Amino acid sequence: MELTKKIFLLALFGIISHYSQAQFVWGIRGGLGYTTSHSSEGVNTKGKASFEIGPTAYYSLSEKIYLNSGLNLSFKSFGGENDTNEELASTMNYTSLELPLNIGTRFRIGDISFYTQAGPFLGVKLSESIMGQNPGYFNLLNYGLGGAVGIDIKKFKIELGYQYGLANILSDKFWNDFYGSDWEEYFVFDSKPKMHFNTLFLGVSYVF
């Protein structure tokens, strides 16, 4: 009886393990991007190259629906000049860890497998650089919404997507250093202008 129970438990564990592995896959993801900054006062910086890399994971809820997350080391670079071709003092660099959480769906067109996914992301600043200095002009948190459309090629996933930032990334220190306590005299807004990141990206994942 005891031997039968052990065999049953081992068989049950094997079935659960096999089913879980079929639902869950993980891999490595890398991406190239084009990041711009957009301000509430209408002055936007032109983009520079950015990139990210990190682990990624997919969990299937059904044959077509899945969840995707990961932890990306993200390097964003922007500035140099704005969208009116005025030169800025320096290129700005922003390094963070980003945690996306997407829900996606798979579909086929003929023999080709595609997917689309969307969801929020949260980023935590690791460092910043302006003219080689770390002045503390950017806030700690960056968050927003992202979406992508991709294609599956064997163990590779290739996607084109967009991140829309919702967080104000400029800190109070920026306004105090540049405008002092009289910042209201420079702007027609009732509050300090806000700036957020937008990124167009091309990503490639390899799943094991």
N, C-alpha and C positions, 0 to 999 in steps of 0.2 A: 504493500500500500504506500509506504514511504517512498519507494523507488518510483512508483507510478506518479506520485505527486511531483517529484523532482523533474521527471521527464516532461510532465505537463507544463511546469513552470518554465523550463528551458525552452520548450517549443513556443510558449506564449511570448517569452522575451524575444525570441528570434523573429517572430511575426511582427511584433511591435517595432523592433529595431529596423527590420527591412522596410516596413511601411513609413517610418519616420525618415529614413534615408531617401526614400522615393519622393517625399514631400520637400525635403530641405537640401539645397545645394549652396555651396559658397565658392568664392573665387577672388581674383585680384582685378581691380579696376583702375584704369588710368584715363585721363582726359586732358584735352587742350581747350582753352576757352578764350573769349574776347570780352573783357570786363569794362564796362563804362560806369560812371557815377552820375546820378541825376539828382538835382536839388530842387526844392520847392520854389526857389526864386527863378528857376528857368535857365540856370547856367549849368551845362552838362559837360563833363570831361570826355574827350575821345578815349577810345579803348587802347589797351595794350594786351600783349599775350599773357595768358594765365594758364596754370595747369594744376592738376590734382591727382593724387594716387592714394590707394588704400584698399582694405578688404571690403568685399561686398557679399551679400547673402540674399537668397531667394527662398521663400516658403510658399508652397502651392496650397491654396485653399480649395481649389477644384482643378479640373482639367484646363480651364481657361483663365481663372482668376488667381492672382498671387500677390504676396507682399514682398517688398524689396527694401533693404536697409544696408547700412555700411558705416564706415568711419573714414572720411577722406581728409588727408592732409592737403589743404588748399592754399595756393599761392596766387593772389590777385594783384595785378599791376595796372595802373591807370594814370591818366594825367598827361603832362607834357604840353598839351594845349586843349582848349575847350572847343565846343562845336561851332563857335564863331571864328575859329582859327587864331584866337589870341593865345600867345604863349604863356604858360604857367611857370611858376618858379622851379618846379621839379616833378619828376615822376614819383608817384606814391605807391608803396608796396604794403600789402596787408596779408599776413599769414594766419591761418586759422585751422581748427579742427571742425569739420562739418559732419553732422549726423542727419541724413535724409531718411524719410519714412514715406514710401510710395506704395500705392495700390495700383496694380496693373492688370491688363488683359492680353491674352495671346490670340492671334488669329492668323489664318492662312489665306494667301492669294495664289491660287494654283499650287505649285509645289514649294512655295517660299513661305517661311514662317516669320511673322512680324509680331511686334508687341508695342503697346503704348502704356505709359504709366505717368502718374502725377501724385503730388503730395507736398507736405511741408518739409522744411529743413531748418536746423538750428546750428549756428556756428559760434565757436568760442575763440576769441582772438588769442593768438600766441605771441605775435610781434607785429610791429609796424616800422616803416622806414620812410622818412622824408628828408631828402638831401643828406642821407647817411646818418640821420639822427632818429631817435625814438621819442618824439615829443609828447606822446599821449593824447593825440588829437582824435583818435578813434575809440568808440565805445567797445566794451568787452564783448557784447552779444550782437550777432547778426542773424536775422531769421527772415523767412519768406516762403514763397511757393515755387515749385519747380515742376517741369513736365518734360517728357521725351518720347520720341518715336524711334523704334529700332528694329533691327533684323537679326535673327539667329542664324549663324553659320557654324554648324557642328557645335563645338564648345565655346565659340566666340559670340559675344553680343556687341553689336555696333550700333550706337544711338546718336541722334542729334536732338539737343534739348535746350531749354532756356530756364534760367533762374531769375525770378523777379523778387528783389529785396523789398521787405516791408519795414525793416528796422531803420531808425535814424542812426547812422554810424558816427556822426560828428559829436564829440564830447563838449561839455561846457568850457573846458580848457582852451579849445580852439577859439571860441568866441571871446573869451577873456583876454587871450594873448593878442588877437588881431584887432579887436574893437573895444576892449575894456568894458566898463559898465554902461557905456552909452551906445550899445549896439542898435537900439531902437531908432537912432538918428539915421542909420544907413539903410534901413529897410522899411517897406510900407506894410509889412506883415505885423500881426498882433503877437507873434511868437518868433523865436529864433528859427531861421530857415533850416530845413532838414535835408539830409542827403542819404541816398541809398544806392546799393550796388545792383546792377543787372548784368547777367553773364550769359552769352550764347556759347554752348560747348558741344564738342564732339567727344564721345566717350567710347572706350573699348574695354570690355570685360572678358576674362577667361575663367570659366567655371570648371571645377574639378569633378 
